[in-house]
Amino acid sequence: MKNGKFTNTIIRMQYVPRWSEYAPRFEDNASAHSFRCAALSIMIGIIEEKIFNQPLDKLKLLGRCLWGDLKNTGTGSIKHVTKKESLVMNHIRDFEMELSKEIVSYLSKSLQAQAFDYIVNAQDDSHIGRLVDAIDTLDAYLYCHRESRYDTNPFFHAKHNELEQVLRGTELHSIHWLLDEYDKQEGFYEFIQYIMNLDTVKRWNGSYNLVPDNDATHSFRVASLALFNGLLEIERFGNKNIDLYKLLAKATLHDLPEALSGDVVSNFKHNNPDIKHAFEQYEKETAQFMINKLPSFFHEDMTEFIVNSKSADENGELVDISDKLDALIKASLEMRNNPHYADTYYNQLVKVQHRYENPCVVFFLAYILHDLTYSNLIGQ
């Protein structure tokens, strides 16, 4: 059991660059990409069910989109053209498969069956596997479109057109519906931009940071921690009150309003009850404004996932827990070479210890945090 090593894999995703050889205006990494794929998969799942009446395991789709690229921490970002080169194609595929299985082996045995599906089977030949593959391409298309709007780099203009043709050639109706709605450049288009631009919202403003962070990479880690904690609570500790899909969707989208509001320093937001209440109300109103950009059939689900992301039930509590644990991880990473974060780490640790008694929190503090701290201290 190497759950700490699995958590380190989650952290390392932000150090795997994407598109860097083309000097993009917006820097990208595997972590931000996986967040966007997860967010898009939530929308695709709703479209499949409510527009096309297609029964769908939305948890499986979301879990695969979130964790399907964890293997990139071992391979780096291999170009698509290289993956299709006959001389190396089979070697790359075989290595990725073995690496994915190894990543699954880091987890407690009770979690491995579902994690195997999310990581190893992510893009299999099933309907969901094809959707995951198409969503991966869809994110690349949206990324290139953003680049082509803000920059003159001819590569991204050409790639945007190429990827649109690939997506138009798919037989997946939900992908076609999304593209058609996006092309109208109205409310749905604006909502997609909130997802795409979450990587521009920098976190930990006012602090000296050695480890860069933004809301997209943060949301990926929080969603991954929520999925891990939810699986742990269900499979190892027998908690039957958790809706894993709702938990994961809430964790993925919990910070989306910050695409408009920005990231406000936590110490100020929680300075006193009046300020805290005012910001909570502002964030809910911002979230509702964003949701109203979407067609009405999205509203119920998106209100639950974004406005009520930290609801009073166990799903909302686990989102809040995962958010706090990610802050603890950030402070732990910084603290090794950045004494400024020692107080942040201690205060965050005390807050988590005193506020939560959930089994997954005890497990994290006893095993995962120990492993992460040890690996930081010895420089691995």
Buried (B, 14 or more C-beta within 10 A) or exposed (E): EBBBBBBBBBBBBBBBBBBEEBEBEBBBBBBBBBBBBBBBBBBBBBBBBBBEEBEBBBBBBBBBBBBBBBBBBBBEBEEEEEEEEEEEEEEBEEBBEEBBBBBBBBBBEBBBEBBBBBBBBBBBEEBBBBBBBBBBBBBBBBBBBBBBEEBEBEBBBEBBEEBBEEBEEBEBEBBEBBBEBBEEEEBBEEBBBBBBBBBEBEBBEEBEBEBEBBBBBBBBBBBBBBBBBBBBBBBBEEBEEBBBBBBBBBBBBBBBBBBBBEBBEEEEBEEEEEEEEEBEEBBBEBBBEBBBBBBEEBEEBBBBBBBBBBBEBBBBBBBBBBBBBBBBBBBBBBBBEBEEBEEBBEBBBEEBEEEBEBBBBEBBBEBBBEBBBEBBEEEE
